Amino acid sequence: MKKLINATDSIVTDSLRGMAAAHPEQLRVDLENRVVLRRHPKEEGKVAIVSGGGSGHEPLHGGFVGLGMLDAACAGEIFTSPVPDQIVAATRQVDRGAGVLHLVKNYTGDVMNFEMAAEIVDMESGIKVASVVTNDDVAVEDSLYTAGRRGVGVTVLVEKIAGAAAEEGRALDEVADIASRVNAAGRSMGMALTSCTVPANGKPSFDLPEDEMEIGIGIHGEPGRHREKVAPASEIAERLVSPVLAELPDAAGPDEGVIAFVNGMGGSPLLELYLMYGEVAQRLEDAGVRVARSLVGNYITSLDMAGCSLTLLRADAEMLRLWDAPVSTPGLRWEA
């Protein structure tokens, strides 16, 4: 194993310290609680949004703290949920008097710890907390980490769209409602060409022969639907597009198209991700699905895993307007 680290037990804190040094105008980092926060908090009276999860998925979640997305992100150990104390600290620090929305990926530890933190905050501080759990992965219903579907790529889209709604000054129940609608309208599936290497383990998390790929992989290296021989990108695109489209909900109103998100798992270059997007786009066109917006790149990774995931969101006009709203974070940025 070759890694750019000092020691395996300090990798998360050292990385957070580097984030703070790299983005001093945007972020501040509470190293004691390992929480990434906005340098300049929202004005009073606006809903704040907190998310978080295990480290190793960067830029998720700390890289999405800033204008138009999150107010804080809690960083757990590698592939391990943040503990309730971290989430409590984050929630208290970002509350601006209008309540706090917790965005939680559907992994057992994350759900349990965010629920516990919400109860503590309500009991001790009286801060109103709402929670939305993302569960968009169509590959499996239950896994080593979850009861029900895993929360994966749609999490980025929820954070962006709900973040824009919160910036507009909407009430907590309204921000939670748009987050829930986005989650319900999105579906994802991923694949891997290689395993990833957790620094503390010093070896690949699972054995994947050179001539095989895993279809339906989880972001922590959980097993997928099946293994098969490595195939051309065109065939891999079909393996992802077909099951995602099969479970994508119909449009609730006028069909505005989809937001198509091809995400890298950390070890595949943009050359390959754009190639994959081209294959995905062709299959969507063949299926009569119009792409309204697209996103390609490494946004929710699995350390150094080679592979990608596909997320499709059946977007309505409101979702597209909020998607287009300004965002300024280390991991995602555009003007209106």
C-alpha positions as CSV (number, residue, x, y, z in Angstrom):
1,M,0.0,0.0,0.0
2,K,1.3,3.5,-1.0
3,K,-0.6,6.4,0.5
4,L,0.1,10.1,1.0
5,I,-0.5,10.0,4.7
6,N,1.4,10.5,8.0
7,A,-0.3,7.8,10.0
8,T,-3.4,5.7,9.6
9,D,-4.9,6.9,12.9
10,S,-4.6,10.6,12.0
11,I,-5.6,10.6,8.3
12,V,-9.1,12.1,8.8
13,T,-7.9,14.9,11.1
14,D,-4.9,15.7,8.9
15,S,-7.1,15.9,5.9
16,L,-9.6,18.2,7.6
17,R,-6.7,20.4,8.6
18,G,-5.7,20.6,5.0
19,M,-9.2,21.5,3.9
20,A,-9.2,24.4,6.3
21,A,-5.9,25.6,5.0
22,A,-6.9,25.2,1.3
23,H,-10.3,27.0,1.6
24,P,-9.9,29.7,4.4
25,E,-12.4,32.1,2.8
26,Q,-15.1,29.4,2.5
27,L,-14.6,27.0,5.4
28,R,-13.7,26.7,9.0
29,V,-13.1,23.4,10.6
30,D,-13.9,22.3,14.2
31,L,-11.0,19.8,14.5
32,E,-12.1,18.7,18.0
33,N,-15.4,17.5,16.7
34,R,-14.3,17.0,13.1
35,V,-17.0,19.2,11.7
36,V,-16.6,21.3,8.5
37,L,-18.6,24.6,8.7
38,R,-19.2,27.6,6.6
39,R,-16.8,30.4,7.2
40,H,-19.7,32.9,6.9
41,P,-22.9,31.5,8.4
42,K,-26.3,32.1,6.9
43,E,-28.2,35.1,8.2
44,E,-30.6,34.6,11.1
45,G,-34.0,33.1,10.2
46,K,-32.9,30.6,7.6
47,V,-32.9,26.8,7.8
48,A,-29.5,25.2,8.2
49,I,-28.6,21.8,6.6
50,V,-26.2,19.3,8.2
51,S,-25.0,16.1,6.6
52,G,-22.1,13.8,7.1
53,G,-20.9,10.2,7.0
54,G,-17.8,8.2,6.9
55,S,-14.7,9.7,5.4
56,G,-13.3,8.3,2.2
57,H,-16.1,9.6,-0.1
58,E,-14.6,13.0,-0.8
59,P,-15.7,15.6,-1.8
60,L,-18.9,14.3,-0.1
61,H,-19.6,15.7,2.4
62,G,-17.2,18.4,3.5
63,G,-16.5,19.6,0.0
64,F,-20.2,20.5,-0.3
65,V,-20.2,23.0,2.6
66,G,-20.9,26.5,1.4
67,L,-23.4,28.8,-0.3
68,G,-26.2,26.9,-1.9
69,M,-25.5,23.5,-0.2
70,L,-24.6,22.5,3.3
71,D,-24.0,24.5,6.5
72,A,-22.0,21.8,8.1
73,A,-20.6,18.3,7.5
74,C,-19.6,15.7,10.1
75,A,-16.6,13.5,9.2
76,G,-16.5,10.0,10.6
77,E,-13.6,7.7,10.4
78,I,-13.0,6.0,7.1
79,F,-16.3,4.4,6.0
80,T,-17.7,4.8,9.6
81,S,-20.6,7.0,10.6
82,P,-19.9,10.2,12.6
83,V,-20.9,9.7,16.3
84,P,-23.8,11.5,17.8
85,D,-21.6,14.0,19.7
86,Q,-20.2,15.3,16.3
87,I,-23.7,15.7,14.9
88,V,-25.0,17.5,18.0
89,A,-22.0,19.9,17.9
90,A,-22.6,20.6,14.2
91,T,-26.4,21.1,14.6
92,R,-25.9,23.6,17.5
93,Q,-23.3,25.6,15.7
94,V,-25.3,26.1,12.5
95,D,-28.8,26.7,13.9
96,R,-30.0,30.2,12.9
97,G,-33.3,30.1,14.6
98,A,-35.3,28.4,11.8
99,G,-34.4,24.8,12.5
100,V,-31.9,22.3,11.0
101,L,-32.4,19.7,8.4
102,H,-30.3,16.5,8.7
103,L,-29.6,14.8,5.4
104,V,-28.7,11.2,6.0
105,K,-27.6,8.3,3.7
106,N,-29.4,5.1,4.5
107,Y,-26.7,3.2,6.3
108,T,-27.5,1.7,9.7
109,G,-24.9,3.6,11.7
110,D,-25.6,6.9,10.0
111,V,-29.4,6.6,10.5
112,M,-29.0,5.5,14.2
113,N,-26.5,8.2,15.1
114,F,-28.3,11.1,13.4
115,E,-31.6,10.0,15.1
116,M,-29.9,9.9,18.5
117,A,-28.3,13.4,17.8
118,A,-31.7,14.9,16.9
119,E,-33.2,13.6,20.1
120,I,-30.3,15.1,22.2
121,V,-30.6,18.4,20.4
122,D,-34.3,18.6,20.9
123,M,-34.1,17.7,24.5
124,E,-31.2,19.9,25.5
125,S,-31.4,22.8,23.1
126,G,-34.9,22.9,21.8
127,I,-33.7,23.2,18.2
128,K,-36.2,21.9,15.8
129,V,-34.7,19.2,13.6
130,A,-36.1,17.4,10.5
131,S,-34.5,14.4,8.8
132,V,-34.5,13.1,5.3
133,V,-32.9,9.7,4.5
134,T,-31.6,9.0,1.0
135,N,-32.1,5.5,-0.4
136,D,-31.7,5.6,-4.1
137,D,-29.5,2.5,-4.9
138,V,-31.5,0.0,-7.1
139,A,-28.8,-2.7,-6.9
140,V,-29.9,-4.3,-3.7
141,E,-32.7,-4.0,-1.1
142,D,-30.5,-4.9,1.9
143,S,-26.8,-5.0,2.3
144,L,-24.1,-5.5,4.9
145,Y,-24.6,-1.8,6.0
146,T,-28.3,-1.2,5.5
147,A,-31.9,-2.2,6.0
148,G,-33.4,-1.2,2.7
149,R,-31.7,0.5,-0.2
150,R,-28.4,2.3,0.2
151,G,-28.1,6.0,-0.1
152,V,-25.7,6.9,-2.8
153,G,-25.5,9.3,-5.8
154,V,-28.8,11.1,-5.3
155,T,-27.4,12.4,-2.0
156,V,-25.4,15.0,-3.9
157,L,-28.5,16.1,-5.8
158,V,-30.5,16.4,-2.6
159,E,-27.9,18.5,-0.9
160,K,-27.7,20.9,-3.9
161,I,-31.5,21.3,-4.4
162,A,-32.4,21.4,-0.7
163,G,-29.5,23.8,-0.1
164,A,-30.9,26.2,-2.7
165,A,-34.3,26.0,-1.2
166,A,-32.9,26.8,2.3
167,E,-31.0,29.8,0.8
168,E,-34.3,31.2,-0.4
169,G,-35.6,31.3,3.1
170,R,-38.1,28.5,3.0
171,A,-39.4,27.0,6.2
172,L,-38.0,23.8,7.6
173,D,-40.9,21.6,6.5
174,E,-40.7,23.0,3.0
175,V,-37.0,22.4,2.7
176,A,-37.5,18.8,4.0
177,D,-40.3,18.3,1.5
178,I,-38.2,19.2,-1.5
179,A,-35.4,17.0,-0.2
180,S,-37.8,14.1,0.2
181,R,-39.2,14.7,-3.3
182,V,-35.8,14.7,-4.9
183,N,-34.8,11.4,-3.1
184,A,-38.1,9.8,-4.2
185,A,-37.5,10.9,-7.8
186,G,-33.9,9.6,-8.1
187,R,-32.4,6.2,-8.7
188,S,-28.8,5.1,-8.9
189,M,-26.5,2.1,-9.6
190,G,-22.8,1.7,-9.6
191,M,-20.0,-0.7,-10.7
192,A,-16.4,-1.3,-9.9
193,L,-13.4,-2.4,-11.9
194,T,-11.2,-2.6,-8.7
195,S,-11.5,-2.7,-5.0
196,C,-10.5,0.1,-2.8
197,T,-7.8,0.1,-0.1
198,V,-8.7,1.3,3.4
199,P,-5.5,2.8,4.9
200,A,-6.0,1.0,8.3
201,N,-6.3,-2.4,6.5
202,G,-3.4,-1.9,4.1
203,K,-4.8,-4.2,1.5
204,P,-7.8,-4.2,-1.0
205,S,-11.2,-4.5,0.8
206,F,-12.2,-7.4,-1.5
207,D,-10.7,-9.6,-4.2
208,L,-11.7,-8.7,-7.7
209,P,-9.8,-10.6,-10.4
210,E,-8.2,-8.6,-13.2
211,D,-10.7,-9.8,-15.8
212,E,-13.8,-9.3,-13.7
213,M,-16.0,-6.3,-12.7
214,E,-18.7,-6.0,-10.0
215,I,-22.1,-4.7,-11.0
216,G,-24.1,-2.9,-8.3
217,I,-21.3,-2.2,-5.9
218,G,-21.8,-0.2,-2.8
219,I,-19.7,2.9,-1.9
220,H,-17.9,1.0,0.9
221,G,-17.1,-2.0,-1.3
222,E,-20.3,-3.9,-0.4
223,P,-21.2,-6.7,-2.9
224,G,-23.4,-5.8,-5.8
225,R,-25.8,-7.8,-7.9
226,H,-23.2,-10.0,-9.6
227,R,-19.8,-10.3,-11.1
228,E,-19.0,-10.8,-14.7
229,K,-16.2,-10.5,-17.2
230,V,-14.9,-6.9,-17.9
231,A,-16.8,-5.5,-20.9
232,P,-16.6,-2.5,-23.2
233,A,-17.9,0.8,-21.8
234,S,-21.0,0.5,-24.1
235,E,-22.0,-2.7,-22.4
236,I,-21.3,-1.4,-18.9
237,A,-23.5,1.7,-19.7
238,E,-26.3,-0.7,-20.6
239,R,-25.9,-2.6,-17.4
240,L,-26.4,0.6,-15.4
241,V,-29.0,2.5,-17.6
242,S,-31.5,-0.4,-17.9
243,P,-32.1,-1.2,-14.2
244,V,-32.1,2.5,-13.2
245,L,-34.6,3.4,-15.9
246,A,-36.7,0.4,-15.0
247,E,-37.2,1.8,-11.4
248,L,-37.2,5.5,-12.2
249,P,-40.6,7.0,-11.2
250,D,-42.8,8.5,-13.8
251,A,-43.0,12.3,-13.9
252,A,-45.5,13.7,-11.4
253,G,-46.4,16.6,-13.7
254,P,-45.1,17.9,-17.0
255,D,-42.0,15.9,-18.0
256,E,-39.0,18.3,-17.7
257,G,-36.5,15.5,-18.4
258,V,-33.8,14.1,-16.1
259,I,-30.7,15.2,-14.4
260,A,-28.1,12.6,-15.5
261,F,-25.2,12.2,-13.1
262,V,-22.2,10.0,-14.0
263,N,-20.0,9.8,-10.9
264,G,-16.5,8.5,-10.5
265,M,-15.6,6.2,-7.6
266,G,-12.2,7.8,-7.1
267,G,-9.9,5.8,-9.3
268,S,-11.2,6.4,-12.8
269,P,-9.9,9.4,-14.8
270,L,-12.2,12.0,-16.4
271,L,-11.3,10.6,-19.8
272,E,-13.1,7.4,-18.9
273,L,-16.0,9.2,-17.1
274,Y,-16.8,11.4,-20.1
275,L,-16.6,8.4,-22.3
276,M,-19.1,6.6,-20.0
277,Y,-21.4,9.7,-20.0
278,G,-21.4,9.6,-23.8
279,E,-22.6,6.0,-23.8
280,V,-25.2,6.7,-21.1
281,A,-26.5,9.7,-23.0
282,Q,-26.9,7.6,-26.2
283,R,-28.9,5.0,-24.4
284,L,-31.1,7.6,-22.7
285,E,-31.8,9.1,-26.2
286,D,-32.6,5.7,-27.6
287,A,-35.1,5.2,-24.7
288,G,-36.7,8.5,-25.4
289,V,-35.5,10.1,-22.2
290,R,-34.5,13.8,-22.4
291,V,-31.5,15.0,-20.4
292,A,-32.3,18.4,-18.9
293,R,-29.0,18.8,-16.9
294,S,-25.9,16.7,-16.5
295,L,-23.0,16.3,-14.0
296,V,-19.9,14.3,-14.6
297,G,-17.0,13.8,-12.2
298,N,-15.8,12.5,-8.8
299,Y,-18.4,13.7,-6.3
300,I,-19.1,10.7,-4.1
301,T,-16.1,8.4,-4.2
302,S,-14.9,5.2,-2.6
303,L,-11.2,6.1,-1.9
304,D,-9.2,4.7,-4.8
305,M,-11.8,2.4,-6.3
306,A,-11.9,2.4,-10.2
307,G,-15.5,2.5,-11.5
308,C,-18.5,4.7,-11.7
309,S,-22.1,5.1,-10.8
310,L,-25.1,6.5,-12.6
311,T,-27.8,8.6,-11.0
312,L,-31.0,9.7,-12.8
313,L,-33.3,12.2,-11.3
314,R,-36.8,12.7,-12.8
315,A,-36.8,16.5,-12.4
316,D,-39.7,18.9,-12.3
317,A,-39.4,22.6,-13.1
318,E,-38.9,23.6,-9.5
319,M,-36.1,21.1,-9.1
320,L,-34.3,22.4,-12.2
321,R,-34.7,26.0,-11.0
322,L,-33.1,25.1,-7.7
323,W,-30.4,23.0,-9.4
324,D,-29.5,26.0,-11.5
325,A,-29.3,28.4,-8.4
326,P,-25.9,29.7,-7.5
327,V,-23.6,27.4,-5.5
328,S,-20.1,28.0,-4.1
329,T,-18.4,25.1,-2.3
330,P,-15.0,23.5,-2.7
331,G,-16.6,20.6,-4.6
332,L,-19.3,22.3,-6.6
333,R,-19.5,25.8,-8.0
334,W,-21.5,27.8,-10.5
335,E,-23.2,31.1,-11.0
336,A,-26.9,31.5,-11.7
